[in-house]
Amino acid sequence: MATAVAARIMAEAGELPEEFKIKKLLEAAKQSYREAADDDAKRVAMALLADLEQRYNIAVEARRRFMRP
């Protein structure tokens, strides 16, 4: 409930939570990986994916810890 309220307030202010921003970047990086032409491009895309996944997981965990009673 509190997460929904916080998300609504941020949306009304024109902002997204960090984890939502990272999730959008993650989807774009996955598409880049799928479209990579050679092994070097796939390696670069995979490194970006790994970084974004780690950042996403950190953001989710931070929100969960913050929202704990």
N, C-alpha and C positions, 0 to 999 in steps of 0.2 A: 504494500500500500504506500509506504513512504517513498519507495523508489519511483512509483508511478507519479506521485505528486511532484517529486523533485524533477523528473524528466519533463513533466508538463510545464513547470515553472521555467526551466531552462529553454524549452522549445518556444515558449511565449517571448522569451528574451532574445530569441534568435541564436541560441547556443545549443550545442550538443554535448553530452557527457564525453569525456575522453575516450572511453571504451567504444562508443558508437563511431567516433571519428576513425579510430584505429581499425575497426571492423570494416569500414568502407575501403580503407587503404589495403587491408588484407584481401578483400575480394578483387581489387584491381591487380594486386600482386599475383594472385592465383591465376588470373587471366593472362598476365604477362608470362608467367611460367608455361602455361598451356601453349602460348603462341611463340615461345622461344625457338629460334631456328637451329641453334647449334648447342653443343655441350657447354661452351663458355657462357652463353646467354642463360642457359638453364641454371648453371652454378650461381651466377649473380642473382637471378630471380629467387633461387632457393635460399640464398643468404638473406635476402630481403624478407622473404616469407618467415624465416626463423626469427629474425629480429622483431617483426611485427607481431608474430604469435606470442613471443615472450612479453612484449609491451602490452598486448591485449590481456594476457593472463594476469599481469601485475595490476593493471587498471581494474579488472574484475575483482581481484582479491582485495584491493584497497577499498573499493566500494562495499564489498561484503563486510570487511572489518569495521568500516565507518558506520554501517547501518545496524550492526549488532547492538542488541539492547544492553 
